[in-house]
């Protein structure tokens, strides 16, 4: 009932941001507007901006800093970008002389206690006297540690007061120093006689550690809201007990929350696999939108209205004929605001995801056709008749190339993949060799003339390890990479959500005669994999296995064949 009453008192806005629509920029811009309101309300009022991951929180912080706002980033130093260290709460505490003095004194007192305990253990003297000495030092150390915590809380509160926006992960919103600045007592504080107001629905507040009125966080922004489990989203909403305006940013058609107990592997078997944003956006009424004028951006619809794209949509509707009736995207998430104009991908790259996952709502400005030109160096390696298409599907046939479990030594490279333990992860050496061969041909043609950012994504960690090992032990590749100053990042699909690269390479891995493709069946993971590229998307996979395994991959394979972007490679 507490959470129900809380929702009734909070103004909630959901922004569904399609791939490439500028999610982080939108979130930072909303934060900028909230800061202006905070300055009109009270100097003790701040904006809380959160994201599900550390990477998302870092991106949000960097964008807020670009807008000229003062930011404090809460988080473990190991999880925060090095470029943001000067903006972290730890850096602010390090610069506070009182906090450092208290920490140094607490360290000395605990060291003295440890030395006295070791001495007493080895001593044969008066045990009662030694025990009294140790107890006295233990009490002194306890007081010193408590004083250091209080000094750090004062320094943290000072940093919060000087900031415009406090940035952290969703879980980081429960940081004890932030709660102390908000005047909320936590259970681990020394004074346990004072009532705790966290999560009790009470508006009572104590003074902040610096003796001033507590900080209030009435404006809360949560990025990556669809990727977080519902309890994770509740933390920034309820932790400070002062949220009155909430903005959730996310895309229900991208990666869902990761739930270990979800046996389906596709985010459908557990109730926790449905995020708070997806749940409320589908249940709440449509928001009232007031705009000064309509969006007059010229849209490129050639690829979206092409015959192969329409055939892919019809194919999926036929496949789904025995399931529940199709509900349009707008009706399914009617309680949210849709930002549907993307500025990332070439229109030919966005055509299939737009038609299949977003009911054709994901649109592209016409200027992207010229701005995101397909690199001619790639076209010379993978030529097709229709050069306007910025997608290639390299069919690594065989239907028996995947391997699972124990690590093995590669027959064509002197590498022992010790980092691949016996687990459920898959790898595909044939695809990995095809990817490396393509990259070497591209680098020979490029010769450093075209500055491209390159990303390689794959669903399986074993394939990530395999690709990294092959690159590290291929002298020809290393030589070409050194002569071409191009940034190449290899990671899993899940780790790449929110990122983008000029050239994206996707290795599907699965290749078997049974058509088993595991969690590649999750169309949301497929959507993320296909929407990271800006100028070129190259997919390496066993088309027959993928087509047999899932209707969405079958539709994509048919689309690629329809536009003529399939290149065949026979597996040896």
C-alpha positions in Angstrom: 0.0 0.0 0.0 2.9 2.4 0.6 4.1 2.0 -2.9 0.6 2.5 -4.2 0.1 5.7 -2.3 3.6 6.8 -3.5 2.7 6.4 -7.1 -0.5 8.5 -6.7 1.7 11.4 -5.4 4.3 11.2 -8.2 4.1 12.7 -11.6 5.5 10.0 -13.9 6.6 10.3 -17.5 7.8 7.4 -19.7 10.0 8.0 -22.7 10.3 5.1 -25.1 13.4 5.9 -27.0 14.1 3.8 -30.1 17.7 2.9 -31.1 19.7 5.9 -32.2 17.2 8.5 -31.1 19.6 10.1 -28.6 18.5 8.5 -25.3 21.3 10.0 -23.3 21.0 13.4 -24.8 17.2 13.4 -24.0 17.9 12.3 -20.4 20.5 15.0 -19.9 18.3 17.7 -21.5 15.5 16.8 -19.1 18.0 17.0 -16.2 18.9 20.5 -17.4 15.3 21.5 -17.2 14.9 20.0 -13.7 18.0 21.8 -12.5 16.4 25.1 -13.5 13.3 24.2 -11.4 15.4 23.1 -8.5 17.2 26.5 -8.4 13.8 28.2 -8.2 12.6 25.9 -5.4 15.4 25.7 -2.8 19.2 25.5 -2.6 18.7 22.2 -0.9 16.8 20.6 -3.8 18.8 18.5 -6.3 18.2 16.2 -9.3 18.9 12.5 -9.0 19.9 10.8 -12.4 20.4 7.1 -12.4 21.1 4.3 -14.9 21.0 0.5 -14.6 24.7 0.1 -15.4 27.9 1.9 -14.6 28.5 2.6 -18.3 25.0 4.1 -18.6 25.5 6.3 -15.5 28.9 7.4 -16.9 27.4 8.3 -20.3 24.6 10.3 -18.5 27.2 12.1 -16.3 29.3 13.0 -19.3 26.4 14.5 -21.2 25.2 16.5 -18.2 28.8 17.9 -17.8 28.7 18.9 -21.5 25.6 21.0 -20.7 27.6 22.9 -18.1 26.0 21.3 -15.0 27.8 20.5 -11.8 27.8 16.7 -11.4 28.7 14.4 -8.5 29.1 10.7 -9.5 28.5 8.1 -6.8 30.0 4.7 -7.4 33.0 2.4 -6.7 36.1 3.8 -8.3 36.7 0.6 -10.2 33.2 0.9 -11.8 33.5 4.6 -12.8 35.2 5.8 -16.0 38.7 7.2 -15.3 37.8 10.4 -17.2 35.1 11.1 -14.5 37.3 10.7 -11.4 37.4 14.4 -10.6 33.6 14.4 -10.5 33.3 11.4 -8.2 32.2 11.5 -4.6 35.4 9.8 -3.5 37.5 12.6 -5.2 35.5 15.2 -3.3 36.1 13.4 0.0 39.8 13.0 -0.8 40.0 16.8 -1.2 38.4 17.5 2.2 41.1 18.0 4.8 38.9 17.2 7.8 37.7 13.9 6.3 41.3 12.9 5.4 42.5 13.8 8.9 39.7 11.7 10.5 40.4 8.8 8.2 44.1 8.9 8.9 43.4 9.0 12.7 41.0 6.1 12.4 43.6 4.1 10.5 46.2 4.7 13.1 43.9 3.7 15.9 42.8 0.5 14.3 46.5 -0.3 13.6 47.3 0.3 17.2 44.5 -2.1 18.2 45.8 -4.8 15.9 49.3 -4.5 17.3 48.1 -4.7 20.9 46.0 -7.7 20.1 49.0 -9.5 18.5 51.2 -8.5 21.5 48.6 -9.8 24.0 48.4 -13.1 22.2 52.1 -13.7 22.4 52.5 -12.2 26.0 52.6 -14.2 29.2 52.1 -11.2 31.5 49.1 -9.9 33.4 46.2 -11.0 31.2 43.6 -8.8 33.1 45.7 -5.7 32.6 46.3 -6.5 29.0 42.6 -7.1 28.4 41.8 -3.7 29.9 44.3 -2.0 27.6 43.0 -3.8 24.5 39.4 -2.9 25.5 40.4 0.7 25.9 42.1 0.7 22.5 39.1 -1.0 20.9 36.7 1.6 22.3 39.1 4.4 21.0 39.3 2.7 17.6 35.5 2.4 17.4 35.0 6.1 18.2 37.7 7.1 15.7 36.0 5.0 13.0 32.6 6.5 13.8 34.2 10.0 13.7 35.7 9.3 10.3 32.4 8.1 8.9 30.8 11.3 10.2 33.5 13.4 8.7 33.1 11.7 5.3 29.4 12.2 5.5 29.9 15.9 6.1 32.3 16.1 3.2 29.9 14.1 1.0 27.0 16.4 2.0 29.1 19.4 1.1 29.8 17.9 -2.4 26.1 17.2 -2.9 25.1 20.8 -2.0 27.6 22.2 -4.5 26.3 19.9 -7.3 23.3 20.3 -9.6 22.8 16.7 -10.4 23.7 13.5 -8.4 24.5 10.6 -10.8 24.7 7.0 -9.8 23.4 3.5 -10.7 19.9 2.5 -9.6 21.3 0.4 -6.8 23.8 3.2 -5.9 20.8 5.5 -5.1 20.8 3.7 -1.7 24.3 4.9 -0.9 24.5 5.6 2.9 26.2 8.9 2.4 23.4 10.1 0.1 20.8 8.9 2.5 22.6 10.7 5.4 22.6 13.9 3.3 18.9 13.5 2.8 18.4 13.2 6.6 17.6 9.5 6.6 18.9 7.3 9.3 20.2 3.9 8.2 20.2 0.8 10.4 24.0 0.5 10.5 24.4 3.9 12.0 25.6 4.1 15.6 22.6 5.9 16.9 20.0 3.1 16.6 17.6 4.8 18.9 16.5 7.3 16.3 13.7 6.1 14.0 14.5 5.2 10.4 12.4 6.9 7.8 13.7 4.9 4.8 10.9 3.0 3.2 8.3 3.7 5.9 6.3 6.3 4.1 7.1 9.0 6.6 8.1 12.5 5.7 10.1 13.0 8.9 13.6 14.3 8.4 16.6 14.9 10.7 19.3 17.5 9.9 22.0 16.6 7.4 25.5 15.7 8.7 26.6 19.3 8.2 23.9 20.6 10.5 21.8 22.2 7.7 18.4 21.2 6.4 18.5 17.8 4.5 18.9 17.6 0.8 15.7 16.8 -1.1 15.6 14.8 -4.4 12.1 15.6 -5.9 13.3 15.1 -9.5 14.4 11.6 -10.5 15.6 10.4 -13.9 16.1 6.7 -14.5 17.9 5.7 -17.7 18.0 2.1 -19.0 14.7 1.6 -17.1 13.7 -1.4 -19.2 16.9 -3.3 -18.5 16.5 -3.2 -14.7 14.4 -5.5 -12.6 11.5 -3.8 -11.0 12.9 -3.7 -7.4 16.0 -2.1 -8.9 13.9 0.8 -10.3 12.1 1.2 -7.0 15.4 2.1 -5.2 15.9 5.6 -6.6 12.2 6.3 -6.4 11.8 5.4 -2.7 15.3 5.7 -1.1 15.2 9.4 -0.4 11.5 9.4 0.2 11.2 12.8 -1.6 10.6 11.9 -5.3 7.7 13.9 -6.8 8.6 13.9 -10.5 9.8 10.7 -12.2 11.1 10.2 -15.7 11.8 6.7 -17.0 13.9 6.3 -20.2 14.1 3.0 -22.0 13.1 0.7 -24.8 10.9 -2.4 -24.1 12.1 -3.8 -27.4 15.7 -4.0 -26.3 17.3 -6.2 -23.7 15.0 -7.1 -20.8 16.1 -7.5 -17.1 18.5 -10.4 -16.5 16.9 -12.9 -14.2 18.9 -16.0 -13.3 15.8 -17.9 -12.4 14.3 -17.4 -15.9 14.7 -20.8 -17.4 13.4 -19.7 -20.8 16.6 -17.7 -21.6 14.4 -15.2 -23.4 13.1 -13.1 -20.5 9.6 -14.5 -20.5 9.3 -17.1 -17.7 9.8 -14.9 -14.6 7.6 -12.0 -13.5 10.8 -10.1 -12.7 11.7 -10.2 -16.4 9.1 -7.5 -17.0 10.5 -4.1 -16.0 8.6 -1.4 -14.1 8.6 0.8 -17.1 7.2 -1.8 -19.5 4.6 -2.8 -17.0 3.3 0.8 -16.3 3.7 2.0 -19.9 1.3 -0.7 -21.1 -1.2 0.0 -18.3 -1.3 3.7 -17.9 -3.5 6.0 -20.2 -2.0 7.8 -23.1 -0.3 11.1 -22.0 -1.5 14.5 -23.1 1.1 15.9 -25.5 1.3 19.6 -26.2 3.6 20.7 -29.0 4.2 24.0 -30.7 4.5 22.4 -34.2 4.7 19.0 -35.8 8.0 17.3 -36.7 8.8 18.4 -40.3 12.0 16.3 -40.6 12.2 14.8 -44.1 12.1 11.0 -43.7 13.8 8.4 -45.9 11.3 5.6 -46.5 12.7 3.9 -49.6 14.1 0.9 -47.7 11.2 0.7 -45.2 8.7 0.5 -48.1 10.8 -1.9 -50.2 9.3 -5.2 -51.2 11.7 -7.4 -49.2 10.8 -5.4 -46.0 7.1 -5.7 -46.6 7.5 -9.4 -47.3 9.3 -9.9 -44.0 6.5 -8.2 -42.1 3.9 -10.4 -43.9 6.0 -13.5 -43.2 6.0 -12.9 -39.5 2.3 -12.1 -39.4 1.7 -15.5 -41.1 4.0 -17.2 -38.6 2.1 -15.6 -35.7 -1.4 -16.4 -37.1 -2.1 -18.9 -34.4 -1.0 -16.7 -31.6 -2.7 -13.7 -29.9 -3.9 -11.0 -32.3 -1.2 -8.4 -33.2 -1.3 -5.3 -31.0 0.3 -2.2 -32.5 3.4 -0.7 -30.7 1.5 2.5 -29.9 -1.3 0.6 -28.2 1.0 -1.8 -26.4 2.9 1.1 -24.8 0.3 3.8 -24.9 1.3 5.3 -21.6 4.6 6.5 -22.9 6.0 9.2 -25.1 7.7 7.8 -28.3 10.9 9.3 -29.7 11.0 7.6 -33.1 13.4 9.6 -35.3 16.8 7.9 -35.2 20.1 9.7 -36.1 22.5 6.7 -35.9 22.0 4.2 -38.7 22.0 4.3 -42.4 18.3 3.9 -43.5 19.0 0.5 -45.0 20.3 -0.7 -41.7 17.3 0.6 -39.7 14.7 -0.6 -42.2 14.4 -4.3 -41.0 14.4 -3.5 -37.2 11.9 -0.7 -37.8 9.4 -2.8 -39.7 9.7 -5.9 -37.6 10.2 -4.6 -34.0 8.6 -1.1 -34.1 5.7 -1.4 -36.6 7.6 0.9 -39.0 7.6 3.8 -36.4 11.4 4.0 -36.4 12.2 6.6 -39.0 15.4 8.0 -40.5 16.1 11.5 -41.8 16.9 11.7 -45.5 20.4 13.2 -44.8 21.6 10.0 -43.2 21.7 8.3 -46.6 24.6 10.6 -47.5 26.1 11.0 -44.1 26.4 7.3 -43.4 27.8 6.0 -46.6 28.9 2.4 -46.8 32.8 2.3 -46.8 34.0 1.4 -50.3 36.8 -0.6 -48.7 34.2 -3.0 -47.3 32.3 -3.1 -50.6 35.5 -4.2 -52.3 35.8 -7.2 -49.9 32.1 -8.0 -49.9 30.7 -6.6 -53.2 27.0 -6.8 -54.1 25.0 -5.5 -57.0 22.9 -3.0 -55.0 25.7 -0.9 -53.4 23.1 1.3 -51.6 22.5 -1.4 -49.0 24.7 -1.1 -46.0 24.1 -4.6 -44.7 26.0 -7.8 -45.5 25.2 -11.3 -44.4 28.2 -13.6 -44.7 26.8 -17.2 -44.7 29.3 -19.5 -43.0 27.7 -22.7 -43.9 28.2 -26.2 -42.6 25.5 -26.6 -39.9 28.1 -28.3 -37.6 30.6 -25.6 -36.6 29.6 -24.7 -33.1 31.5 -26.2 -30.1 30.5 -26.1 -26.4 32.2 -26.7 -23.1 35.9 -27.6 -22.6 38.5 -25.3 -24.1 40.5 -26.7 -27.0 43.7 -25.8 -28.8 43.1 -24.3 -32.2 44.4 -26.4 -35.1 45.4 -23.3 -37.2 46.8 -21.2 -34.4 49.1 -22.1 -31.5 46.6 -20.9 -28.9 45.3 -22.7 -25.9 42.0 -21.0 -24.9 42.5 -21.5 -21.2 40.0 -18.7 -20.4 37.2 -20.8 -21.8 36.2 -23.0 -18.9 33.9 -26.0 -19.1 30.5 -24.2 -19.2 27.5 -23.7 -21.4 29.0 -21.1 -23.6 29.5 -21.7 -27.3 32.1 -20.8 -29.9 32.5 -21.2 -33.6 36.0 -21.3 -35.1 34.8 -21.2 -38.7 33.0 -17.9 -38.1 35.9 -16.6 -36.1 38.3 -17.3 -38.9 35.9 -15.7 -41.4 35.7 -12.5 -39.2 39.5 -12.3 -38.9 39.9 -12.9 -42.6 37.4 -10.1 -43.4 39.1 -7.7 -41.0 42.5 -8.3 -42.6 41.2 -7.7 -46.1 39.5 -4.6 -44.9 42.6 -3.3 -43.2 44.7 -4.0 -46.3 42.3 -1.9 -48.4 41.9 0.8 -45.8 45.5 1.6 -45.0 44.5 4.1 -42.4 42.7 6.4 -44.9 39.2 6.0 -43.5 38.9 6.6 -39.8 36.3 4.1 -38.6 35.3 2.8 -35.2 34.8 -1.0 -35.3 32.8 -3.1 -33.0 32.5 -6.9 -32.9 29.6 -8.4 -30.9 28.6 -12.0 -30.3 26.1 -13.6 -27.9 28.6 -15.9 -26.3 31.6 -15.1 -24.0 33.5 -18.1 -25.4 33.4 -16.6 -28.9 34.6 -13.2 -27.5 37.6 -15.0 -25.9 38.2 -16.9 -29.1 38.2 -13.8 -31.3 40.5 -12.0 -28.9 42.9 -14.9 -28.7 43.1 -15.3 -32.5 43.7 -11.6 -33.0 46.5 -11.6 -30.4 48.3 -14.5 -32.0 47.9 -13.6 -35.6 51.0 -11.8 -36.6 49.6 -10.6 -39.9 46.6 -9.1 -38.2 48.7 -7.4 -35.5 50.9 -5.9 -38.2 47.9 -4.6 -40.1 46.2 -3.3 -37.0 49.4 -1.3 -36.0 49.5 0.3 -39.4 45.8 1.2 -39.2 45.0 3.3 -36.1 41.4 2.0 -35.8 39.7 1.2 -32.5 38.4 -2.3 -32.4 36.2 -3.4 -29.5 35.0 -7.0 -29.0 32.2 -7.7 -26.5 29.0 -9.5 -25.9 25.6 -8.2 -27.2 24.4 -7.5 -23.7 27.5 -5.3 -23.0 27.0 -3.4 -26.2 23.5 -2.0 -25.5 23.6 1.8 -25.7 26.8 1.8 -27.8 27.4 2.5 -31.5 30.2 2.0 -34.0 30.7 2.9 -37.6 31.3 -0.7 -38.6 29.5 -3.4 -36.6 30.3 -7.1 -37.0 28.0 -9.7 -35.5 29.0 -13.3 -35.1 25.9 -15.5 -34.4 28.0 -18.6 -33.5 25.2 -21.2 -33.5 25.6 -23.8 -36.2 23.9 -27.2 -35.9 21.6 -29.5 -37.8 18.8 -29.3 -35.2 18.2 -25.6 -35.5 18.9 -25.0 -31.9 20.0 -21.4 -31.3 19.5 -20.9 -27.6 18.8 -17.4 -26.4 19.4 -16.0 -29.9 15.6 -16.7 -30.1 15.1 -13.6 -27.9 14.1 -11.0 -30.5 15.1 -8.2 -28.2 18.7 -9.4 -28.1 18.5 -9.7 -31.9 17.3 -6.1 -32.1 20.2 -4.8 -30.1 22.7 -6.7 -32.2 21.3 -5.3 -35.5 21.0 -1.6 -34.3 24.5 -0.7 -33.2 25.9 0.1 -36.6 26.1 3.6 -38.1 27.5 3.0 -41.6 28.0 -0.7 -42.1 26.5 -3.9 -40.5 28.2 -7.3 -41.4 26.6 -10.4 -40.0 28.5 -13.7 -39.9 26.3 -16.8 -39.3 25.0 -20.1 -40.5 21.9 -19.0 -42.2 20.2 -22.4 -42.4 20.6 -22.9 -38.6 19.3 -19.5 -37.8 16.4 -19.8 -40.2 15.4 -23.2 -38.7 15.8 -21.9 -35.1 13.6 -18.8 -35.0 11.0 -17.0 -37.1 12.6 -13.6 -36.6 16.0 -14.9 -37.9 14.2 -16.6 -40.8 12.5 -13.3 -41.7 15.9 -11.5 -41.5 17.5 -14.2 -43.7 14.7 -13.8 -46.2 15.1 -10.0 -46.1 18.9 -10.3 -46.8 18.2 -12.6 -49.7 15.6 -10.3 -51.0 17.8 -7.2 -51.0 20.7 -9.3 -52.4 23.2 -8.8 -49.6 24.1 -12.4 -48.8 27.7 -13.6 -49.4 28.5 -17.3 -49.3 31.5 -18.8 -47.5 31.9 -22.6 -47.5 33.1 -24.0 -44.1 36.2 -26.2 -44.4 
